[in-house]
Amino acid sequence: MAKRIKNSPRRGATRQLLGLLGVGSAALLTGLYVVGRKEQQRSNRQAERDTGTKRAEPRAEPNVREIAGPSGGLEILEVGQSTARLPVLFVHGLGGNAHHGSALLDQLGTRRKAVALSLRGHGASQAGEDYSIPALAGDVRAALDGARLDRCLLVGHDLGAAVAAAFAADHPQRVAALVLLDPNGEQSRLPQEQIRQFLDPVENDPHGELRFQFRQLLAGSAPETAETILQALAATPAKALIGPLRSAAVHSTTEDLERYPGPALSVVTPLNSLPISLHRLLPQRLPGTTLLDSSHWLMLDRPREVAAILERFLKDIEHG
Protein backbone atom coordinates (compact mmCIF):
# COMPACT_ATOMS: atom_id res chain seq x y z
CA MET A 1 0.00 0.00 0.00
CA ALA A 2 1.32 3.42 -0.87
CA LYS A 3 2.61 5.53 1.99
CA ARG A 4 1.33 9.06 2.35
CA ILE A 5 3.00 11.98 4.07
CA LYS A 6 0.43 14.18 5.77
CA ASN A 7 0.19 17.82 4.92
CA SER A 8 2.53 19.85 7.09
CA PRO A 9 3.74 23.43 7.35
CA ARG A 10 7.13 21.98 6.47
CA ARG A 11 5.95 20.27 3.32
CA GLY A 12 7.49 23.01 1.21
CA ALA A 13 10.77 22.68 3.09
CA THR A 14 10.68 18.93 2.55
CA ARG A 15 10.35 19.47 -1.18
CA GLN A 16 13.32 21.83 -1.01
CA LEU A 17 15.46 19.18 0.67
CA LEU A 18 14.44 16.56 -1.85
CA GLY A 19 15.40 18.96 -4.60
CA LEU A 20 18.66 19.99 -2.96
CA LEU A 21 19.75 16.46 -2.19
CA GLY A 22 18.37 15.10 -5.44
CA VAL A 23 16.89 12.09 -3.70
CA GLY A 24 13.16 12.69 -3.87
CA SER A 25 10.28 13.45 -6.11
CA ALA A 26 6.64 14.41 -6.10
CA ALA A 27 5.97 10.67 -6.04
CA LEU A 28 7.04 10.46 -2.40
CA LEU A 29 5.08 13.57 -1.44
CA THR A 30 1.88 12.34 -3.13
CA GLY A 31 2.14 8.82 -1.76
CA LEU A 32 3.18 7.04 -4.93
CA TYR A 33 6.13 5.33 -3.28
CA VAL A 34 7.13 2.19 -5.19
CA VAL A 35 7.44 -1.08 -3.30
CA GLY A 36 8.84 -4.00 -5.33
CA ARG A 37 8.82 -7.04 -3.06
CA LYS A 38 8.93 -9.64 -5.84
CA GLU A 39 11.61 -7.69 -7.66
CA GLN A 40 13.58 -7.45 -4.42
CA GLN A 41 13.41 -11.21 -3.92
CA ARG A 42 14.71 -11.83 -7.45
CA SER A 43 17.41 -9.23 -6.88
CA ASN A 44 18.36 -10.88 -3.59
CA ARG A 45 18.86 -14.23 -5.29
CA GLN A 46 20.93 -12.67 -8.05
CA ALA A 47 22.98 -10.74 -5.49
CA GLU A 48 23.72 -13.96 -3.62
CA ARG A 49 25.02 -15.54 -6.81
CA ASP A 50 27.09 -12.50 -7.78
CA THR A 51 28.72 -12.02 -4.38
CA GLY A 52 29.07 -15.69 -3.60
CA THR A 53 27.13 -15.38 -0.33
CA LYS A 54 23.91 -17.01 0.75
CA ARG A 55 23.09 -14.40 3.35
CA ALA A 56 24.67 -11.51 5.21
CA GLU A 57 26.66 -13.70 7.63
CA PRO A 58 28.85 -11.94 10.21
CA ARG A 59 32.52 -11.71 9.30
CA ALA A 60 35.62 -10.29 10.93
CA GLU A 61 35.27 -6.82 12.40
CA PRO A 62 36.77 -4.07 10.23
CA ASN A 63 40.06 -2.50 11.19
CA VAL A 64 39.22 1.00 12.48
CA ARG A 65 42.04 3.51 12.73
CA GLU A 66 42.89 7.19 12.46
CA ILE A 67 44.94 8.68 9.65
CA ALA A 68 46.25 12.18 9.05
CA GLY A 69 43.91 14.47 7.13
CA PRO A 70 44.12 18.04 5.82
CA SER A 71 42.31 19.42 8.88
CA GLY A 72 43.06 16.76 11.50
CA GLY A 73 42.66 13.06 12.13
CA LEU A 74 40.29 11.09 9.91
CA GLU A 75 38.58 7.82 10.74
CA ILE A 76 38.79 4.98 8.24
CA LEU A 77 37.47 1.41 8.25
CA GLU A 78 39.36 -1.32 6.37
CA VAL A 79 38.15 -4.80 5.41
CA GLY A 80 39.97 -7.41 3.33
CA GLN A 81 43.60 -7.71 2.39
CA SER A 82 43.58 -8.84 -1.23
CA THR A 83 45.71 -6.71 -3.55
CA ALA A 84 44.96 -8.82 -6.62
CA ARG A 85 41.77 -6.93 -7.38
CA LEU A 86 40.86 -3.27 -7.57
CA PRO A 87 40.11 -1.89 -4.06
CA VAL A 88 37.03 0.13 -3.14
CA LEU A 89 36.76 3.37 -1.15
CA PHE A 90 33.34 4.40 0.19
CA VAL A 91 32.39 8.00 1.08
CA HIS A 92 29.23 8.52 3.18
CA GLY A 93 26.62 11.25 2.88
CA LEU A 94 25.63 14.29 4.95
CA GLY A 95 25.43 13.53 8.66
CA GLY A 96 26.79 10.04 8.13
CA ASN A 97 30.05 8.26 8.87
CA ALA A 98 32.29 5.44 7.68
CA HIS A 99 30.27 2.84 9.57
CA HIS A 100 27.34 3.44 7.22
CA GLY A 101 29.39 1.56 4.64
CA SER A 102 30.31 -1.35 6.93
CA ALA A 103 27.66 -3.75 5.57
CA LEU A 104 28.81 -2.96 2.05
CA LEU A 105 32.46 -3.45 3.02
CA ASP A 106 31.51 -6.74 4.63
CA GLN A 107 30.24 -7.98 1.27
CA LEU A 108 33.09 -6.60 -0.84
CA GLY A 109 35.91 -7.50 1.55
CA THR A 110 35.71 -11.19 0.71
CA ARG A 111 37.23 -10.49 -2.71
CA ARG A 112 39.16 -7.25 -2.41
CA LYS A 113 40.29 -4.57 0.00
CA ALA A 114 37.45 -2.23 0.91
CA VAL A 115 37.79 1.02 2.85
CA ALA A 116 35.28 3.54 4.22
CA LEU A 117 36.05 7.12 5.25
CA SER A 118 34.46 9.44 7.82
CA LEU A 119 34.70 12.95 6.40
CA ARG A 120 35.88 15.76 8.70
CA GLY A 121 33.39 16.52 11.44
CA HIS A 122 31.61 13.20 10.90
CA GLY A 123 31.97 9.99 12.90
CA ALA A 124 35.24 9.94 14.82
CA SER A 125 37.01 12.31 12.41
CA GLN A 126 38.14 15.66 13.77
CA ALA A 127 36.17 18.75 12.86
CA GLY A 128 37.54 21.38 10.48
CA GLU A 129 36.77 24.90 9.36
CA ASP A 130 36.38 24.43 5.61
CA TYR A 131 33.48 22.18 4.61
CA SER A 132 33.31 23.04 0.92
CA ILE A 133 33.04 20.20 -1.59
CA PRO A 134 36.64 20.73 -2.84
CA ALA A 135 37.94 20.74 0.75
CA LEU A 136 36.09 17.52 1.57
CA ALA A 137 37.61 15.99 -1.57
CA GLY A 138 40.95 16.52 0.16
CA ASP A 139 39.80 14.04 2.81
CA VAL A 140 39.33 11.44 0.07
CA ARG A 141 42.91 11.90 -1.05
CA ALA A 142 44.10 11.53 2.54
CA ALA A 143 42.10 8.31 2.90
CA LEU A 144 43.66 6.82 -0.22
CA ASP A 145 47.12 7.76 1.00
CA GLY A 146 46.43 6.52 4.52
CA ALA A 147 45.10 3.20 3.25
CA ARG A 148 48.02 2.92 0.81
CA LEU A 149 45.80 2.73 -2.25
CA ASP A 150 47.16 4.01 -5.56
CA ARG A 151 43.84 3.62 -7.42
CA CYS A 152 40.36 2.51 -6.47
CA LEU A 153 36.74 2.22 -7.36
CA LEU A 154 35.43 5.35 -5.64
CA VAL A 155 31.88 5.06 -4.28
CA GLY A 156 30.04 8.10 -2.92
CA HIS A 157 26.59 8.29 -1.36
CA ASP A 158 24.36 11.38 -1.18
CA LEU A 159 26.58 14.42 -0.54
CA GLY A 160 29.55 12.03 -0.60
CA ALA A 161 28.78 11.45 -4.27
CA ALA A 162 29.46 15.13 -5.00
CA VAL A 163 32.69 14.87 -3.00
CA ALA A 164 33.71 11.72 -4.87
CA ALA A 165 32.98 13.30 -8.26
CA ALA A 166 35.01 16.39 -7.35
CA PHE A 167 37.98 14.24 -6.34
CA ALA A 168 37.71 12.08 -9.47
CA ALA A 169 37.68 15.17 -11.69
CA ASP A 170 40.86 16.55 -10.12
CA HIS A 171 42.68 13.21 -9.66
CA PRO A 172 41.49 10.89 -12.43
CA GLN A 173 44.68 8.85 -12.29
CA ARG A 174 43.67 7.62 -8.83
CA VAL A 175 40.08 6.72 -9.71
CA ALA A 176 39.68 3.67 -11.93
CA ALA A 177 35.90 4.10 -11.88
CA LEU A 178 33.25 6.10 -10.07
CA VAL A 179 29.93 4.95 -8.59
CA LEU A 180 27.36 7.40 -7.21
CA LEU A 181 24.75 5.99 -4.81
CA ASP A 182 21.55 8.08 -4.83
CA PRO A 183 23.62 11.21 -5.42
CA ASN A 184 22.80 14.86 -4.92
CA GLY A 185 21.10 16.61 -7.78
CA GLU A 186 22.63 19.55 -9.63
CA GLN A 187 21.66 22.20 -7.09
CA SER A 188 23.50 24.97 -8.93
CA ARG A 189 20.65 24.94 -11.46
CA LEU A 190 18.02 25.78 -8.84
CA PRO A 191 16.80 29.37 -8.34
CA GLN A 192 18.51 31.15 -5.45
CA GLU A 193 15.13 31.82 -3.82
CA GLN A 194 14.36 28.11 -3.76
CA ILE A 195 17.74 27.32 -2.22
CA ARG A 196 17.27 29.94 0.50
CA GLN A 197 13.84 28.55 1.37
CA PHE A 198 15.59 25.35 2.36
CA LEU A 199 18.87 26.66 3.76
CA ASP A 200 17.42 29.32 6.05
CA PRO A 201 15.49 26.88 8.30
CA VAL A 202 18.46 24.51 8.35
CA GLU A 203 20.82 27.28 9.41
CA ASN A 204 18.41 28.31 12.18
CA ASP A 205 17.98 24.76 13.54
CA PRO A 206 20.25 22.33 11.67
CA HIS A 207 19.61 19.19 13.71
CA GLY A 208 15.89 19.73 14.19
CA GLU A 209 15.20 20.64 10.58
CA LEU A 210 17.37 17.90 9.09
CA ARG A 211 15.92 15.31 11.45
CA PHE A 212 12.48 16.15 10.10
CA GLN A 213 13.71 16.02 6.51
CA PHE A 214 15.65 12.78 7.01
CA ARG A 215 12.54 11.07 8.35
CA GLN A 216 10.83 11.75 5.03
CA LEU A 217 13.77 10.22 3.16
CA LEU A 218 13.69 7.16 5.42
CA ALA A 219 10.29 6.12 4.07
CA GLY A 220 10.48 2.41 3.31
CA SER A 221 13.66 1.86 5.33
CA ALA A 222 14.36 -0.91 7.79
CA PRO A 223 13.86 0.25 11.41
CA GLU A 224 17.54 -0.27 12.18
CA THR A 225 18.46 1.94 9.23
CA ALA A 226 16.36 4.80 10.58
CA GLU A 227 17.89 4.45 14.03
CA THR A 228 21.43 4.37 12.64
CA ILE A 229 20.90 7.42 10.43
CA LEU A 230 19.20 9.60 13.03
CA GLN A 231 21.77 8.78 15.71
CA ALA A 232 24.61 9.71 13.37
CA LEU A 233 22.88 12.95 12.43
CA ALA A 234 22.46 13.92 16.09
CA ALA A 235 26.18 13.31 16.71
CA THR A 236 27.35 15.49 13.80
CA PRO A 237 28.37 19.10 14.65
CA ALA A 238 26.14 21.79 13.18
CA LYS A 239 28.93 23.36 11.11
CA ALA A 240 29.64 19.98 9.50
CA LEU A 241 26.02 19.93 8.33
CA ILE A 242 25.56 23.54 7.26
CA GLY A 243 28.92 23.98 5.50
CA PRO A 244 28.54 21.15 2.97
CA LEU A 245 24.96 22.15 2.17
CA ARG A 246 26.00 25.72 1.44
CA SER A 247 28.77 24.49 -0.83
CA ALA A 248 26.57 21.93 -2.60
CA ALA A 249 24.11 24.70 -3.49
CA VAL A 250 26.70 26.33 -5.76
CA HIS A 251 29.07 23.51 -6.69
CA SER A 252 28.51 21.87 -10.10
CA THR A 253 28.75 18.09 -9.98
CA THR A 254 27.80 17.81 -13.64
CA GLU A 255 30.91 19.79 -14.55
CA ASP A 256 33.00 17.44 -12.41
CA LEU A 257 31.50 14.40 -14.14
CA GLU A 258 32.19 15.89 -17.54
CA ARG A 259 35.83 16.51 -16.55
CA TYR A 260 36.35 13.00 -15.19
CA PRO A 261 37.38 10.76 -18.12
CA GLY A 262 36.83 7.34 -16.52
CA PRO A 263 33.78 5.04 -16.35
CA ALA A 264 30.95 6.10 -14.07
CA LEU A 265 27.73 4.53 -12.85
CA SER A 266 24.77 5.63 -10.73
CA VAL A 267 22.64 3.44 -8.46
CA VAL A 268 19.48 5.24 -7.37
CA THR A 269 16.20 4.70 -5.58
CA PRO A 270 12.80 5.47 -7.13
CA LEU A 271 12.82 8.75 -5.19
CA ASN A 272 15.74 10.08 -7.22
CA SER A 273 13.79 11.20 -10.25
CA LEU A 274 13.91 14.98 -10.55
CA PRO A 275 14.80 17.29 -13.43
CA ILE A 276 18.09 18.00 -11.62
CA SER A 277 18.92 14.33 -10.96
CA LEU A 278 22.40 13.64 -12.34
CA HIS A 279 21.49 10.52 -14.29
CA ARG A 280 18.72 12.47 -16.02
CA LEU A 281 20.98 15.40 -16.87
CA LEU A 282 23.84 13.15 -18.09
CA PRO A 283 22.22 9.88 -19.24
CA GLN A 284 25.14 8.93 -21.50
CA ARG A 285 27.85 9.95 -19.07
CA LEU A 286 26.20 8.46 -16.00
CA PRO A 287 24.21 5.33 -16.83
CA GLY A 288 22.71 3.48 -13.94
CA THR A 289 20.15 1.26 -12.32
CA THR A 290 17.31 1.69 -9.86
CA LEU A 291 16.87 -0.33 -6.66
CA LEU A 292 13.29 -0.74 -5.50
CA ASP A 293 12.07 -1.09 -1.93
CA SER A 294 14.80 0.96 -0.32
CA SER A 295 15.13 4.26 1.42
CA HIS A 296 17.69 6.83 0.32
CA TRP A 297 20.31 4.93 2.39
CA LEU A 298 20.36 1.96 0.03
CA MET A 299 23.78 0.67 1.17
CA LEU A 300 22.18 0.05 4.59
CA ASP A 301 18.84 -1.28 3.34
CA ARG A 302 20.18 -3.28 0.39
CA PRO A 303 23.93 -3.96 0.92
CA ARG A 304 24.01 -7.29 -0.92
CA GLU A 305 22.28 -5.91 -3.98
CA VAL A 306 24.52 -2.83 -4.06
CA ALA A 307 27.62 -5.02 -3.63
CA ALA A 308 26.48 -7.25 -6.50
CA ILE A 309 26.08 -4.24 -8.78
CA LEU A 310 29.54 -3.00 -7.82
CA GLU A 311 31.10 -6.41 -8.42
CA ARG A 312 29.57 -6.64 -11.89
CA PHE A 313 30.83 -3.15 -12.66
CA LEU A 314 34.28 -4.02 -11.30
CA LYS A 315 34.38 -7.20 -13.36
CA ASP A 316 33.91 -5.17 -16.54
CA ILE A 317 36.61 -2.70 -15.49
CA GLU A 318 39.11 -5.35 -14.45
CA HIS A 319 38.64 -7.18 -17.75
CA GLY A 320 39.15 -3.98 -19.72
matplotlib code that plots the C-alpha trace (Angstrom):
import matplotlib.pyplot as plt

x = [0.0, 1.3, 2.6, 1.3, 3.0, 0.4, 0.2, 2.5, 3.7, 7.1, 6.0, 7.5, 10.8, 10.7, 10.4, 13.3, 15.5, 14.4, 15.4, 18.7, 19.7, 18.4, 16.9, 13.2, 10.3, 6.6, 6.0, 7.0, 5.1, 1.9, 2.1, 3.2, 6.1, 7.1, 7.4, 8.8, 8.8, 8.9, 11.6, 13.6, 13.4, 14.7, 17.4, 18.4, 18.9, 20.9, 23.0, 23.7, 25.0, 27.1, 28.7, 29.1, 27.1, 23.9, 23.1, 24.7, 26.7, 28.9, 32.5, 35.6, 35.3, 36.8, 40.1, 39.2, 42.0, 42.9, 44.9, 46.3, 43.9, 44.1, 42.3, 43.1, 42.7, 40.3, 38.6, 38.8, 37.5, 39.4, 38.2, 40.0, 43.6, 43.6, 45.7, 45.0, 41.8, 40.9, 40.1, 37.0, 36.8, 33.3, 32.4, 29.2, 26.6, 25.6, 25.4, 26.8, 30.1, 32.3, 30.3, 27.3, 29.4, 30.3, 27.7, 28.8, 32.5, 31.5, 30.2, 33.1, 35.9, 35.7, 37.2, 39.2, 40.3, 37.5, 37.8, 35.3, 36.0, 34.5, 34.7, 35.9, 33.4, 31.6, 32.0, 35.2, 37.0, 38.1, 36.2, 37.5, 36.8, 36.4, 33.5, 33.3, 33.0, 36.6, 37.9, 36.1, 37.6, 41.0, 39.8, 39.3, 42.9, 44.1, 42.1, 43.7, 47.1, 46.4, 45.1, 48.0, 45.8, 47.2, 43.8, 40.4, 36.7, 35.4, 31.9, 30.0, 26.6, 24.4, 26.6, 29.6, 28.8, 29.5, 32.7, 33.7, 33.0, 35.0, 38.0, 37.7, 37.7, 40.9, 42.7, 41.5, 44.7, 43.7, 40.1, 39.7, 35.9, 33.2, 29.9, 27.4, 24.8, 21.6, 23.6, 22.8, 21.1, 22.6, 21.7, 23.5, 20.6, 18.0, 16.8, 18.5, 15.1, 14.4, 17.7, 17.3, 13.8, 15.6, 18.9, 17.4, 15.5, 18.5, 20.8, 18.4, 18.0, 20.3, 19.6, 15.9, 15.2, 17.4, 15.9, 12.5, 13.7, 15.6, 12.5, 10.8, 13.8, 13.7, 10.3, 10.5, 13.7, 14.4, 13.9, 17.5, 18.5, 16.4, 17.9, 21.4, 20.9, 19.2, 21.8, 24.6, 22.9, 22.5, 26.2, 27.4, 28.4, 26.1, 28.9, 29.6, 26.0, 25.6, 28.9, 28.5, 25.0, 26.0, 28.8, 26.6, 24.1, 26.7, 29.1, 28.5, 28.8, 27.8, 30.9, 33.0, 31.5, 32.2, 35.8, 36.4, 37.4, 36.8, 33.8, 30.9, 27.7, 24.8, 22.6, 19.5, 16.2, 12.8, 12.8, 15.7, 13.8, 13.9, 14.8, 18.1, 18.9, 22.4, 21.5, 18.7, 21.0, 23.8, 22.2, 25.1, 27.9, 26.2, 24.2, 22.7, 20.2, 17.3, 16.9, 13.3, 12.1, 14.8, 15.1, 17.7, 20.3, 20.4, 23.8, 22.2, 18.8, 20.2, 23.9, 24.0, 22.3, 24.5, 27.6, 26.5, 26.1, 29.5, 31.1, 29.6, 30.8, 34.3, 34.4, 33.9, 36.6, 39.1, 38.6, 39.1]
y = [0.0, 3.4, 5.5, 9.1, 12.0, 14.2, 17.8, 19.9, 23.4, 22.0, 20.3, 23.0, 22.7, 18.9, 19.5, 21.8, 19.2, 16.6, 19.0, 20.0, 16.5, 15.1, 12.1, 12.7, 13.5, 14.4, 10.7, 10.5, 13.6, 12.3, 8.8, 7.0, 5.3, 2.2, -1.1, -4.0, -7.0, -9.6, -7.7, -7.5, -11.2, -11.8, -9.2, -10.9, -14.2, -12.7, -10.7, -14.0, -15.5, -12.5, -12.0, -15.7, -15.4, -17.0, -14.4, -11.5, -13.7, -11.9, -11.7, -10.3, -6.8, -4.1, -2.5, 1.0, 3.5, 7.2, 8.7, 12.2, 14.5, 18.0, 19.4, 16.8, 13.1, 11.1, 7.8, 5.0, 1.4, -1.3, -4.8, -7.4, -7.7, -8.8, -6.7, -8.8, -6.9, -3.3, -1.9, 0.1, 3.4, 4.4, 8.0, 8.5, 11.3, 14.3, 13.5, 10.0, 8.3, 5.4, 2.8, 3.4, 1.6, -1.3, -3.7, -3.0, -3.5, -6.7, -8.0, -6.6, -7.5, -11.2, -10.5, -7.3, -4.6, -2.2, 1.0, 3.5, 7.1, 9.4, 13.0, 15.8, 16.5, 13.2, 10.0, 9.9, 12.3, 15.7, 18.7, 21.4, 24.9, 24.4, 22.2, 23.0, 20.2, 20.7, 20.7, 17.5, 16.0, 16.5, 14.0, 11.4, 11.9, 11.5, 8.3, 6.8, 7.8, 6.5, 3.2, 2.9, 2.7, 4.0, 3.6, 2.5, 2.2, 5.3, 5.1, 8.1, 8.3, 11.4, 14.4, 12.0, 11.5, 15.1, 14.9, 11.7, 13.3, 16.4, 14.2, 12.1, 15.2, 16.6, 13.2, 10.9, 8.9, 7.6, 6.7, 3.7, 4.1, 6.1, 5.0, 7.4, 6.0, 8.1, 11.2, 14.9, 16.6, 19.5, 22.2, 25.0, 24.9, 25.8, 29.4, 31.2, 31.8, 28.1, 27.3, 29.9, 28.6, 25.4, 26.7, 29.3, 26.9, 24.5, 27.3, 28.3, 24.8, 22.3, 19.2, 19.7, 20.6, 17.9, 15.3, 16.2, 16.0, 12.8, 11.1, 11.8, 10.2, 7.2, 6.1, 2.4, 1.9, -0.9, 0.3, -0.3, 1.9, 4.8, 4.4, 4.4, 7.4, 9.6, 8.8, 9.7, 13.0, 13.9, 13.3, 15.5, 19.1, 21.8, 23.4, 20.0, 19.9, 23.5, 24.0, 21.1, 22.1, 25.7, 24.5, 21.9, 24.7, 26.3, 23.5, 21.9, 18.1, 17.8, 19.8, 17.4, 14.4, 15.9, 16.5, 13.0, 10.8, 7.3, 5.0, 6.1, 4.5, 5.6, 3.4, 5.2, 4.7, 5.5, 8.8, 10.1, 11.2, 15.0, 17.3, 18.0, 14.3, 13.6, 10.5, 12.5, 15.4, 13.2, 9.9, 8.9, 10.0, 8.5, 5.3, 3.5, 1.3, 1.7, -0.3, -0.7, -1.1, 1.0, 4.3, 6.8, 4.9, 2.0, 0.7, 0.0, -1.3, -3.3, -4.0, -7.3, -5.9, -2.8, -5.0, -7.2, -4.2, -3.0, -6.4, -6.6, -3.1, -4.0, -7.2, -5.2, -2.7, -5.4, -7.2, -4.0]
z = [0.0, -0.9, 2.0, 2.4, 4.1, 5.8, 4.9, 7.1, 7.4, 6.5, 3.3, 1.2, 3.1, 2.5, -1.2, -1.0, 0.7, -1.8, -4.6, -3.0, -2.2, -5.4, -3.7, -3.9, -6.1, -6.1, -6.0, -2.4, -1.4, -3.1, -1.8, -4.9, -3.3, -5.2, -3.3, -5.3, -3.1, -5.8, -7.7, -4.4, -3.9, -7.5, -6.9, -3.6, -5.3, -8.1, -5.5, -3.6, -6.8, -7.8, -4.4, -3.6, -0.3, 0.7, 3.4, 5.2, 7.6, 10.2, 9.3, 10.9, 12.4, 10.2, 11.2, 12.5, 12.7, 12.5, 9.7, 9.1, 7.1, 5.8, 8.9, 11.5, 12.1, 9.9, 10.7, 8.2, 8.2, 6.4, 5.4, 3.3, 2.4, -1.2, -3.6, -6.6, -7.4, -7.6, -4.1, -3.1, -1.1, 0.2, 1.1, 3.2, 2.9, 4.9, 8.7, 8.1, 8.9, 7.7, 9.6, 7.2, 4.6, 6.9, 5.6, 2.0, 3.0, 4.6, 1.3, -0.8, 1.5, 0.7, -2.7, -2.4, 0.0, 0.9, 2.8, 4.2, 5.2, 7.8, 6.4, 8.7, 11.4, 10.9, 12.9, 14.8, 12.4, 13.8, 12.9, 10.5, 9.4, 5.6, 4.6, 0.9, -1.6, -2.8, 0.7, 1.6, -1.6, 0.2, 2.8, 0.1, -1.1, 2.5, 2.9, -0.2, 1.0, 4.5, 3.3, 0.8, -2.2, -5.6, -7.4, -6.5, -7.4, -5.6, -4.3, -2.9, -1.4, -1.2, -0.5, -0.6, -4.3, -5.0, -3.0, -4.9, -8.3, -7.4, -6.3, -9.5, -11.7, -10.1, -9.7, -12.4, -12.3, -8.8, -9.7, -11.9, -11.9, -10.1, -8.6, -7.2, -4.8, -4.8, -5.4, -4.9, -7.8, -9.6, -7.1, -8.9, -11.5, -8.8, -8.3, -5.5, -3.8, -3.8, -2.2, 0.5, 1.4, 2.4, 3.8, 6.1, 8.3, 8.4, 9.4, 12.2, 13.5, 11.7, 13.7, 14.2, 10.6, 9.1, 11.5, 10.1, 6.5, 7.0, 8.4, 5.0, 3.2, 5.4, 4.1, 3.3, 5.3, 7.8, 11.4, 12.2, 9.2, 10.6, 14.0, 12.6, 10.4, 13.0, 15.7, 13.4, 12.4, 16.1, 16.7, 13.8, 14.6, 13.2, 11.1, 9.5, 8.3, 7.3, 5.5, 3.0, 2.2, 1.4, -0.8, -2.6, -3.5, -5.8, -6.7, -10.1, -10.0, -13.6, -14.6, -12.4, -14.1, -17.5, -16.5, -15.2, -18.1, -16.5, -16.4, -14.1, -12.8, -10.7, -8.5, -7.4, -5.6, -7.1, -5.2, -7.2, -10.2, -10.6, -13.4, -11.6, -11.0, -12.3, -14.3, -16.0, -16.9, -18.1, -19.2, -21.5, -19.1, -16.0, -16.8, -13.9, -12.3, -9.9, -6.7, -5.5, -1.9, -0.3, 1.4, 0.3, 2.4, 0.0, 1.2, 4.6, 3.3, 0.4, 0.9, -0.9, -4.0, -4.1, -3.6, -6.5, -8.8, -7.8, -8.4, -11.9, -12.7, -11.3, -13.4, -16.5, -15.5, -14.4, -17.7, -19.7]

ax = plt.figure().add_subplot(projection="3d")
ax.plot(x, y, z, "-o")
ax.set_aspect("equal")
plt.show()
